[in-house]
């Protein structure tokens, strides 16, 4: 299951606000439900959420990589390095 925008606390750590995002994240319940259904159907790959499936089909991999890199870059500038290492 590839990472999808799921409404979890990690979004805030990435500097994202679900209320202002152009593509709304899916609920944890929807992600889990679709993942469990895929397991029951013995499917090896699932992209949860209909919008995620459309975007996965239409957006080139290079664009997805760039967007992911920018999100992680933003997260690193927001989060102090010492807090990531468990320093007190």
MMTF fields as JSON, N, C-alpha, C and O atoms, coordinates in Angstrom:
{
  "mmtfVersion": "1.0.0",
  "mmtfProducer": "UNKNOWN",
  "numBonds": 351,
  "numAtoms": 352,
  "numGroups": 88,
  "numChains": 1,
  "numModels": 1,
  "chainsPerModel": [1],
  "groupsPerChain": [88],
  "chainIdList": ["A"],
  "bondAtomList": [4, 2, 8, 6, 12, 10, 16, 14, 20, 18, 24, 22, 28, 26, 32, 30, 36, 34, 40, 38, 44, 42, 48, 46, 52, 50, 56, 54, 60, 58, 64, 62, 68, 66, 72, 70, 76, 74, 80, 78, 84, 82, 88, 86, 92, 90, 96, 94, 100, 98, 104, 102, 108, 106, 112, 110, 116, 114, 120, 118, 124, 122, 128, 126, 132, 130, 136, 134, 140, 138, 144, 142, 148, 146, 152, 150, 156, 154, 160, 158, 164, 162, 168, 166, 172, 170, 176, 174, 180, 178, 184, 182, 188, 186, 192, 190, 196, 194, 200, 198, 204, 202, 208, 206, 212, 210, 216, 214, 220, 218, 224, 222, 228, 226, 232, 230, 236, 234, 240, 238, 244, 242, 248, 246, 252, 250, 256, 254, 260, 258, 264, 262, 268, 266, 272, 270, 276, 274, 280, 278, 284, 282, 288, 286, 292, 290, 296, 294, 300, 298, 304, 302, 308, 306, 312, 310, 316, 314, 320, 318, 324, 322, 328, 326, 332, 330, 336, 334, 340, 338, 344, 342, 348, 346],
  "bondOrderList": [1, 1, 1, 1, 1, 1, 1, 1, 1, 1, 1, 1, 1, 1, 1, 1, 1, 1, 1, 1, 1, 1, 1, 1, 1, 1, 1, 1, 1, 1, 1, 1, 1, 1, 1, 1, 1, 1, 1, 1, 1, 1, 1, 1, 1, 1, 1, 1, 1, 1, 1, 1, 1, 1, 1, 1, 1, 1, 1, 1, 1, 1, 1, 1, 1, 1, 1, 1, 1, 1, 1, 1, 1, 1, 1, 1, 1, 1, 1, 1, 1, 1, 1, 1, 1, 1, 1],
  "groupList": [{"groupName": "UNK", "atomNameList": ["N", "CA", "C", "O"], "elementList": ["N", "C", "C", "O"], "formalChargeList": [0, 0, 0, 0], "bondAtomList": [1, 0, 2, 1, 3, 2], "bondOrderList": [1, 1, 2], "singleLetterCode": "X", "chemCompType": "L-PEPTIDE LINKING"}],
  "groupTypeList": [0, 0, 0, 0, 0, 0, 0, 0, 0, 0, 0, 0, 0, 0, 0, 0, 0, 0, 0, 0, 0, 0, 0, 0, 0, 0, 0, 0, 0, 0, 0, 0, 0, 0, 0, 0, 0, 0, 0, 0, 0, 0, 0, 0, 0, 0, 0, 0, 0, 0, 0, 0, 0, 0, 0, 0, 0, 0, 0, 0, 0, 0, 0, 0, 0, 0, 0, 0, 0, 0, 0, 0, 0, 0, 0, 0, 0, 0, 0, 0, 0, 0, 0, 0, 0, 0, 0, 0],
  "groupIdList": [1, 2, 3, 4, 5, 6, 7, 8, 9, 10, 11, 12, 13, 14, 15, 16, 17, 18, 19, 20, 21, 22, 23, 24, 25, 26, 27, 28, 29, 30, 31, 32, 33, 34, 35, 36, 37, 38, 39, 40, 41, 42, 43, 44, 45, 46, 47, 48, 49, 50, 51, 52, 53, 54, 55, 56, 57, 58, 59, 60, 61, 62, 63, 64, 65, 66, 67, 68, 69, 70, 71, 72, 73, 74, 75, 76, 77, 78, 79, 80, 81, 82, 83, 84, 85, 86, 87, 88],
  "secStructList": [7, 7, 7, 7, 7, 5, 7, 1, 6, 2, 2, 2, 2, 6, 6, 7, 7, 6, 6, 6, 7, 1, 1, 7, 7, 5, 7, 2, 2, 2, 2, 2, 2, 2, 2, 2, 2, 2, 2, 2, 6, 6, 7, 1, 7, 7, 7, 7, 1, 2, 2, 2, 2, 2, 2, 2, 2, 2, 1, 7, 2, 2, 2, 2, 2, 2, 2, 2, 2, 2, 2, 2, 2, 2, 2, 2, 2, 2, 1, 7, 2, 2, 2, 2, 6, 6, 7, 7],
  "xCoordList": [0.852, 0.0, 0.901, 1.63, 0.875, 1.69, 1.129, -0.049, 1.989, 1.543, 0.491, 0.661, -0.565, -1.609, -1.773, -1.378, -2.349, -2.617, -3.768, -4.933, -3.407, -4.377, -4.414, -3.367, -5.578, -5.743, -5.22, -5.979, -3.914, -3.245, -2.421, -2.243, -1.911, -1.099, 0.184, 0.762, 0.628, 1.855, 1.682, 2.669, 0.463, 0.241, 0.714, 1.344, 0.415, 0.863, 2.385, 2.979, 3.02, 4.482, 5.091, 6.217, 4.346, 4.811, 4.461, 4.769, 3.813, 3.437, 2.188, 1.985, 1.35, 0.135, -1.091, -1.126, -2.083, -3.35, -4.452, -4.711, -5.105, -6.139, -7.238, -7.846, -7.496, -8.563, -8.196, -9.079, -6.89, -6.468, -5.816, -5.373, -5.758, -5.125, -6.049, -7.26, -5.495, -6.338, -6.958, -8.063, -6.252, -6.771, -6.936, -5.952, -8.155, -8.442, -7.926, -8.091, -7.295, -6.825, -8.002, -9.077, -7.771, -8.823, -8.76, -7.741, -9.839, -9.877, -9.068, -8.869, -8.619, -7.894, -8.795, -8.347, -10.069, -11.017, -11.157, -11.195, -11.233, -11.354, -10.098, -10.18, -8.936, -7.668, -7.574, -7.218, -7.897, -7.837, -8.857, -8.544, -10.068, -11.123, -10.731, -10.891, -10.218, -9.823, -8.63, -8.545, -7.713, -6.573, -6.993, -6.503, -7.905, -8.389, -9.194, -9.091, -9.998, -10.745, -9.791, -10.036, -8.71, -7.725, -7.07, -6.816, -6.798, -6.228, -7.191, -6.78, -8.467, -9.47, -9.555, -9.795, -9.355, -9.424, -8.076, -7.927, -7.091, -5.752, -5.083, -4.355, -5.346, -4.713, -3.391, -3.313, -2.349, -1.014, -0.746, 0.203, -1.563, -1.332, -2.665, -3.65, -2.678, -3.897, -3.505, -2.517, -4.274, -4.154, -5.485, -6.495, -5.501, -6.761, -7.285, -6.51, -8.59, -9.23, -9.339, -8.354, -10.532, -10.745, -9.927, -9.416, -9.787, -9.0, -7.522, -6.825, -7.044, -5.653, -5.41, -4.355, -6.385, -6.239, -6.175, -5.38, -7.011, -6.985, -5.649, -5.018, -5.222, -3.962, -2.781, -1.849, -2.811, -1.734, -1.619, -0.52, -2.756, -2.758, -2.335, -1.737, -2.635, -2.411, -1.106, -0.525, -0.646, 0.541, 1.796, 1.902, 2.751, 3.994, 4.778, 4.706, 5.513, 6.289, 7.274, 7.493, 7.867, 8.844, 8.189, 8.809, 6.958, 6.242, 5.923, 6.056, 5.501, 5.202, 6.45, 6.384, 7.587, 8.836, 9.202, 9.608, 9.062, 9.383, 8.472, 8.939, 7.181, 6.238, 6.559, 6.51, 6.882, 7.225, 8.495, 8.567, 9.493, 10.75, 10.513, 11.101, 9.663, 9.373, 8.647, 8.904, 7.738, 7.047, 8.029, 7.967, 8.943, 9.916, 10.895, 11.317, 11.253, 12.133, 11.459, 12.095, 10.177, 9.424, 9.368, 9.518, 9.15, 9.085, 10.4, 10.395, 11.52, 12.82, 13.096, 13.777, 12.59, 12.805, 11.895, 12.24, 10.739, 9.803, 10.215, 10.143, 10.645, 11.0, 12.465, 13.324, 12.745, 14.132, 14.839, 14.261, 16.081, 16.801, 16.953, 16.89, 17.155, 17.344, 16.086, 16.179, 14.909, 13.678, 13.479, 12.823, 14.042, 13.929, 14.794, 14.483, 15.877, 16.796, 16.437, 17.118, 15.39, 14.976, 15.747, 15.699, 16.469, 17.231, 16.27, 15.147, 16.738, 15.876, 16.386, 15.786],
  "yCoordList": [-1.163, 0.0, 1.23, 1.442, 2.042, 3.252, 4.288, 4.266, 5.175, 6.228, 7.092, 7.513, 7.338, 8.23, 9.333, 9.181, 10.429, 11.477, 11.021, 11.044, 10.61, 10.128, 11.118, 11.606, 11.419, 12.425, 11.902, 11.377, 12.055, 11.639, 12.809, 13.799, 12.72, 13.798, 14.1, 15.175, 13.181, 13.43, 14.589, 15.23, 14.871, 15.989, 17.301, 18.113, 17.512, 18.735, 18.779, 19.848, 17.629, 17.585, 17.915, 18.407, 17.646, 17.985, 19.424, 19.887, 20.128, 21.509, 21.651, 22.679, 20.627, 20.644, 20.778, 20.249, 21.482, 21.645, 21.049, 21.562, 19.983, 19.338, 20.291, 20.071, 21.348, 22.289, 23.151, 23.649, 23.334, 24.218, 23.472, 24.088, 22.167, 21.389, 21.304, 21.149, 21.403, 21.309, 19.923, 19.796, 18.896, 17.534, 17.046, 16.858, 16.846, 16.479, 15.076, 14.16, 14.906, 13.57, 12.654, 13.106, 11.354, 10.392, 10.08, 10.312, 9.561, 9.22, 7.945, 7.127, 7.807, 6.594, 5.38, 4.327, 5.536, 4.435, 3.965, 2.764, 4.92, 4.557, 3.843, 2.853, 4.345, 3.731, 2.29, 1.379, 2.102, 0.763, -0.166, -1.314, 0.328, -0.485, -0.958, -2.133, -0.041, -0.425, -1.381, -2.287, -1.181, -2.085, -3.49, -4.473, -3.583, -4.898, -5.594, -6.808, -4.823, -5.413, -5.964, -7.029, -5.245, -5.71, -7.008, -7.908, -7.101, -8.341, -9.511, -10.6, -9.283, -10.337, -10.801, -11.977, -9.864, -10.183, -10.643, -10.853, -10.799, -11.264, -10.356, -10.821, -9.057, -8.096, -7.665, -7.369, -7.627, -7.31, -5.813, -5.382, -5.021, -3.577, -2.853, -3.249, -1.779, -0.973, 0.488, 0.824, 1.346, 2.79, 3.218, 3.268, 3.53, 3.861, 5.236, 6.177, 5.342, 6.608, 6.788, 6.637, 7.11, 7.216, 8.342, 8.197, 9.475, 10.584, 10.202, 10.571, 9.471, 9.008, 8.082, 8.143, 7.224, 6.32, 7.102, 6.782, 8.127, 8.956, 9.681, 9.671, 10.31, 11.063, 10.131, 10.496, 8.949, 7.983, 7.601, 7.376, 7.529, 7.159, 8.318, 8.093, 9.548, 10.694, 11.455, 11.996, 11.498, 12.297, 11.462, 10.346, 11.997, 11.259, 11.012, 11.802, 9.924, 9.549, 10.644, 10.876, 11.316, 12.367, 13.52, 14.104, 13.845, 14.914, 14.467, 15.25, 13.21, 12.69, 12.695, 13.044, 12.305, 12.313, 13.723, 13.935, 14.687, 16.076, 16.599, 17.261, 16.31, 16.762, 16.135, 16.817, 14.853, 14.17, 14.755, 14.978, 15.003, 15.585, 16.962, 17.287, 17.768, 19.104, 19.021, 19.831, 18.047, 17.889, 17.51, 18.049, 16.575, 16.174, 17.302, 17.466, 18.071, 19.22, 20.225, 20.766, 20.47, 21.385, 20.852, 21.61, 19.544, 18.944, 19.13, 19.424, 18.962, 19.095, 20.525, 20.736, 21.507, 22.894, 23.281, 24.168, 22.635, 22.938, 22.234, 22.818, 20.986, 20.166, 20.358, 20.341, 20.539, 20.678, 19.338, 18.306, 19.325, 18.053, 17.289, 16.06, 17.997, 17.299, 16.55, 15.501, 17.074, 16.381, 15.111, 14.177, 15.064, 13.866, 12.74, 11.565, 13.096, 12.086, 11.643, 10.792, 12.2, 11.809, 12.519, 12.094, 13.605, 14.355, 15.085, 15.422, 15.316, 15.993, 17.351, 18.063],
  "zCoordList": [0.0, 0.0, 0.0, 0.968, -1.047, -1.062, -0.104, 0.253, 0.291, 1.199, 0.513, -0.631, 1.213, 0.72, 1.747, 2.903, 1.329, 2.294, 3.172, 2.775, 4.372, 5.343, 6.491, 6.917, 6.993, 8.033, 9.369, 10.184, 9.579, 10.807, 11.339, 10.63, 12.575, 13.14, 12.35, 12.51, 11.516, 10.76, 9.776, 9.412, 9.342, 8.423, 9.036, 8.358, 10.315, 10.991, 11.064, 10.93, 11.275, 11.316, 9.965, 9.889, 8.896, 7.554, 7.19, 6.092, 8.119, 7.864, 7.022, 6.377, 7.022, 6.209, 7.098, 8.209, 6.607, 7.315, 6.447, 5.358, 6.898, 6.083, 5.618, 4.57, 6.39, 6.022, 4.823, 4.125, 4.575, 3.482, 2.324, 1.355, 2.421, 1.358, 0.147, 0.307, -1.066, -2.26, -2.434, -2.962, -1.995, -2.059, -0.625, 0.09, -0.218, 1.166, 1.474, 0.669, 2.651, 3.027, 3.347, 3.742, 3.166, 3.491, 4.983, 5.635, 5.504, 6.925, 7.17, 6.272, 8.389, 8.78, 8.588, 8.133, 8.939, 8.825, 7.376, 7.109, 6.441, 5.029, 4.55, 3.823, 4.957, 4.549, 5.057, 4.31, 6.328, 6.923, 6.269, 5.952, 6.07, 5.467, 4.068, 3.738, 3.249, 1.896, 1.916, 1.087, 2.855, 2.971, 3.375, 2.82, 4.348, 4.788, 3.693, 3.518, 2.956, 1.836, 0.782, 0.215, 0.519, -0.461, 0.011, -0.79, 1.318, 1.859, 1.666, 1.265, 1.951, 1.779, 0.331, 0.059, -0.599, -2.025, -2.578, -3.781, -1.678, -2.04, -3.077, -3.954, -2.957, -3.854, -3.254, -2.061, -4.073, -3.573, -3.51, -2.855, -4.178, -4.207, -4.117, -4.741, -3.324, -3.181, -3.062, -2.408, -3.689, -3.503, -2.896, -3.598, -1.589, -0.937, -1.355, -1.527, -1.515, -1.868, -3.37, -4.093, -3.84, -5.29, -5.893, -7.004, -5.184, -5.724, -5.785, -6.731, -4.791, -4.813, -5.999, -6.63, -6.306, -7.453, -8.76, -9.643, -8.879, -10.089, -10.202, -11.259, -9.107, -9.129, -9.384, -10.101, -8.811, -9.019, -10.491, -10.998, -11.168, -12.584, -13.481, -14.533, -13.086, -13.965, -13.729, -14.67, -12.483, -12.154, -12.389, -11.88, -13.158, -13.406, -12.109, -11.167, -12.079, -10.891, -10.5, -9.311, -11.471, -11.155, -10.393, -9.505, -10.728, -10.023, -8.602, -7.662, -8.438, -7.1, -6.22, -5.041, -6.798, -6.024, -5.591, -4.449, -6.492, -6.168, -5.065, -4.138, -5.156, -4.132, -2.776, -1.752, -2.762, -1.515, -0.919, 0.289, -1.753, -1.276, -0.661, 0.37, -1.281, -0.748, 0.591, 1.481, 0.747, 2.024, 3.126, 4.231, 2.822, 3.833, 4.136, 5.28, 3.129, 3.342, 4.271, 5.176, 4.046, 4.9, 6.328, 7.286, 6.464, 7.785, 8.532, 9.728, 7.843, 8.489, 8.924, 9.928, 8.199, 8.609, 9.761, 10.542, 9.886, 10.97, 12.255, 13.336, 12.141, 13.298, 13.638, 12.757, 14.912, 15.35, 15.209, 15.549, 14.713, 14.561, 15.869, 15.871, 16.99, 18.262, 18.685, 19.323, 18.338, 18.72, 17.904, 18.365, 16.689, 15.871, 16.419, 16.228, 17.098, 17.607, 19.016, 19.588, 19.577, 20.914, 22.003, 23.158, 21.673, 22.673, 23.598, 23.224, 24.798, 25.78, 26.099, 26.905]
}
